[in-house]
Amino acid sequence: MSRSDLIEKAQVMDADGIRRSMVRIAHEVIERNKGVKDLAVIGIRTRGVPLAKRLAEAIRSIEHAEVPVGVLDITLYRDDLTIIAVQPVVHKTEIPFDINDKIVVLVDDVIFTGRTVRAALDALMDIGRPRSIQLAVLVDRGHRELPIRPDFVGKNVPTSKREVIGVRLNETDGEERVVIQELRNKSGAG
């Protein structure tokens, strides 16, 4: 499925909405963990990475303390690897700090079935043994297939299975918004 197979139905967040959500999640992370001691933030490629950096920056501006940020590539941990591509593109995992006994906040843009998060958990456990892993997502669209629930959610957006959440970030897409899209009819008409 490509972007051309989708039609935009509605915008659910604009740039200000995304910013406010990230600031609120930062406050919730700080409150739940009673500060930032032993805290690390790791973004799941692709759009989880800029969101993780934004979250760490929001935490820094609130607490005046740096929180390490890492990048996690889960390509080889996916359970649909043979379906997505003959030669999947593997990017680099960049976690330049020890995650053992850390509180890791794993960040992604959208949670849907839970399979991406499951793959990320497997990848993290191969790297080390965090004290705990908490999940922060910008959008929860429902339809879980695995028993995984985010700890921090920017916005809950109920969707049908025909719908797709499109997160557009300046860093990756040159625009800043979240939209609901739907698969075009097979005839090509919207």
C-alpha positions as CSV (number, residue, x, y, z in Angstrom):
1,M,0.0,0.0,0.0
2,S,1.4,3.4,-1.0
3,R,0.3,6.9,-0.2
4,S,-1.4,7.1,-3.6
5,D,-3.7,4.2,-2.5
6,L,-5.1,6.4,0.3
7,I,-7.5,9.3,0.4
8,E,-7.4,11.8,3.3
9,K,-10.6,11.9,5.4
10,A,-9.8,14.2,8.3
11,Q,-7.0,16.0,10.1
12,V,-7.0,15.0,13.8
13,M,-3.9,16.9,15.0
14,D,-2.1,20.0,13.8
15,A,1.4,21.2,14.7
16,D,0.2,22.8,18.0
17,G,-1.7,19.6,18.9
18,I,1.4,17.5,18.4
19,R,3.5,19.9,20.4
20,R,1.0,20.0,23.3
21,S,0.7,16.2,23.3
22,M,4.5,15.8,23.5
23,V,4.7,18.4,26.4
24,R,1.9,16.6,28.3
25,I,3.6,13.2,27.8
26,A,6.8,14.7,29.1
27,H,5.1,15.9,32.3
28,E,3.4,12.4,32.7
29,V,6.8,10.6,32.2
30,I,8.4,12.8,34.8
31,E,5.5,12.4,37.3
32,R,5.3,8.6,36.9
33,N,9.1,8.2,37.4
34,K,9.4,10.8,40.1
35,G,11.9,12.7,38.1
36,V,14.5,11.7,35.4
37,K,17.0,9.6,37.4
38,D,18.0,6.6,35.3
39,L,15.6,7.6,32.5
40,A,16.4,7.0,28.8
41,V,14.3,7.7,25.7
42,I,14.5,5.4,22.7
43,G,12.6,6.0,19.4
44,I,11.5,3.3,17.0
45,R,12.5,4.1,13.4
46,T,11.2,6.0,11.5
47,R,8.8,8.6,13.1
48,G,9.4,7.4,16.7
49,V,12.9,8.9,16.4
50,P,12.0,12.6,16.0
51,L,9.3,12.1,18.6
52,A,11.8,10.6,21.0
53,K,14.1,13.6,20.5
54,R,11.2,16.0,21.0
55,L,10.2,14.2,24.2
56,A,13.7,14.3,25.6
57,E,13.9,18.0,24.8
58,A,10.5,18.7,26.5
59,I,11.8,16.7,29.6
60,R,15.0,18.8,29.5
61,S,13.2,22.1,29.4
62,I,10.9,21.0,32.3
63,E,13.6,19.3,34.5
64,H,16.7,21.1,33.3
65,A,18.4,17.7,33.0
66,E,19.6,15.9,29.9
67,V,18.0,12.5,29.1
68,P,19.9,10.2,26.8
69,V,18.2,9.4,23.5
70,G,18.6,6.3,21.3
71,V,17.4,5.0,18.0
72,L,16.1,1.5,17.6
73,D,15.7,-0.3,14.3
74,I,13.4,-3.3,14.5
75,T,13.5,-4.5,10.9
76,L,15.0,-7.9,11.6
77,Y,12.7,-8.5,14.6
78,R,9.5,-8.1,12.6
79,D,7.2,-11.1,12.3
80,D,6.1,-10.0,8.8
81,L,9.7,-9.7,7.5
82,T,9.1,-12.0,4.5
83,I,5.9,-10.2,3.6
84,I,7.3,-6.6,3.6
85,A,10.2,-7.1,1.2
86,V,12.5,-9.6,-0.4
87,Q,15.5,-7.5,0.7
88,P,14.4,-5.4,3.7
89,V,16.3,-2.2,4.4
90,V,18.1,-2.5,7.7
91,H,19.1,0.7,9.4
92,K,21.4,1.2,12.3
93,T,20.3,0.9,15.9
94,E,22.1,3.8,17.8
95,I,22.0,3.4,21.5
96,P,25.2,5.0,22.8
97,F,24.5,4.3,26.4
98,D,24.0,1.3,28.7
99,I,20.3,0.4,29.1
100,N,20.9,-2.1,31.9
101,D,18.9,-1.0,35.0
102,K,17.5,2.1,33.2
103,I,13.9,3.2,32.9
104,V,13.5,3.1,29.1
105,V,10.7,5.1,27.5
106,L,10.1,3.5,24.1
107,V,8.6,6.0,21.6
108,D,6.6,5.4,18.5
109,D,4.2,7.5,16.4
110,V,1.2,5.1,16.2
111,I,0.2,2.0,18.0
112,F,-2.1,-0.4,16.0
113,T,-1.8,-4.2,16.4
114,G,1.1,-4.1,18.9
115,R,3.4,-6.1,16.6
116,T,5.9,-3.2,16.1
117,V,6.1,-2.8,19.9
118,R,6.6,-6.5,20.4
119,A,9.5,-6.5,17.9
120,A,11.0,-3.4,19.7
121,L,10.8,-5.2,23.1
122,D,12.6,-8.2,21.6
123,A,15.3,-5.9,20.1
124,L,15.8,-4.1,23.4
125,M,16.1,-7.3,25.4
126,D,18.9,-8.4,23.0
127,I,20.7,-5.1,23.9
128,G,20.4,-5.2,27.7
129,R,18.1,-5.6,30.6
130,P,16.3,-2.3,31.5
131,R,14.7,-2.0,35.0
132,S,11.5,-1.2,33.2
133,I,10.2,-0.3,29.7
134,Q,7.4,2.2,29.3
135,L,5.7,3.0,26.0
136,A,4.8,6.4,24.7
137,V,2.9,6.9,21.5
138,L,1.5,10.0,19.7
139,V,-1.6,8.2,18.5
140,D,-3.4,5.0,19.7
141,R,-5.8,3.8,17.0
142,G,-6.9,0.6,18.6
143,H,-7.3,-2.8,17.0
144,R,-4.7,-4.6,19.1
145,E,-3.7,-8.1,18.2
146,L,-1.3,-8.5,21.1
147,P,-1.7,-7.7,24.8
148,I,0.2,-4.5,24.7
149,R,-1.0,-1.1,26.0
150,P,0.9,2.2,25.9
151,D,1.7,4.0,29.2
152,F,1.5,7.4,27.6
153,V,-0.8,8.5,24.7
154,G,-1.0,11.8,22.9
155,K,-4.4,11.1,21.4
156,N,-6.7,8.1,21.1
157,V,-8.2,8.0,17.6
158,P,-10.7,5.2,17.0
159,T,-10.4,3.9,13.5
160,S,-11.9,1.3,11.2
161,K,-9.6,-1.4,9.7
162,R,-9.9,0.3,6.3
163,E,-8.5,3.5,7.8
164,V,-4.9,4.5,8.3
165,I,-3.4,7.1,10.6
166,G,-0.9,9.2,8.7
167,V,1.6,11.0,11.0
168,R,3.6,13.7,9.1
169,L,6.5,15.3,10.9
170,N,8.7,18.1,9.7
171,E,11.9,16.0,10.2
172,T,10.6,13.2,7.9
173,D,7.8,14.6,5.8
174,G,8.3,18.4,5.6
175,E,4.9,19.0,7.3
176,E,3.5,18.7,10.7
177,R,0.1,17.0,11.2
178,V,-1.8,13.8,11.8
179,V,-4.5,12.7,9.4
180,I,-7.0,9.8,9.0
181,Q,-6.8,8.2,5.6
182,E,-8.8,5.5,4.0
183,L,-8.0,3.0,1.3
184,R,-9.4,4.0,-2.1
185,N,-12.0,1.8,-3.7
186,K,-10.6,-0.7,-6.1
187,S,-12.2,1.2,-9.0
188,G,-9.9,4.1,-8.1
189,A,-12.8,6.4,-6.9
190,G,-12.7,7.8,-3.4
